[in-house]
């Protein structure tokens, strides 16, 4: 029987939701799996809702389009929940039983009682992960929030490896096989002006991925086969 995961990511413009989905999808392929992505967004502007859908399997994937019934949801910004900044509402709509919700927040959020009840009925596993805080601590910027989330979900699911995620980052920022949208390209230019060398940008993003991976391991969230990454988790700002 094929192993299959449908992943829905939701956030706001400027957080790199689409870039994060590309990183994870490419990393799964580097690790020997199959994966496809479908981004979905309206106006390309900061704080506008953004979603991206990643399919992962150990067999060829033929479906395209949005993911209505995900096994995993990744929430990049708490406003997806508190302000309804999502194209799919409620934020957990369609989440399969025993599904995973990885939420970027410094601690548990107070959900509406109906939401809490429905998630409990689905036996959903909620992980509150301070991705933005970790990005600031490790890389000195919040723009690596997406990398922290990809590292964390990689460890939780065991779908890929740290090495494959690192290779995906190199592919992404060295321009190998990746076509960006106009808005993302503009954001890349802003980010790259903050660093003298592109290599430093890659190192910072990889450091945040490793930190997210290790956070999941240290908190007992990781898949049984996943081990802690012993490489350095921080770089000089």
Secondary structure, 3 states (H helix, E strand, C coil): CCCEEEEEEEEECCCCHHHHHHHHHHHHHHCCCEEEEEEEECCCCCCCEEEEEEEEECCCCCCCCCCCCCCEEEECCCHHHHCCCCCCCCCCCCCCCCCEEEEECCCCCCCCHHHHHHHHHCCCEEEEECHHHHHHHHHCCHHHHHHHHHHHHHHHHCCCCHHHHHHHHHHHHCCCCCCCCHHHHHHHHHHHCCCCCHHHHHHHHHHHHHHHHHHHHHCCCCCCCCCCCCCCCCCCC
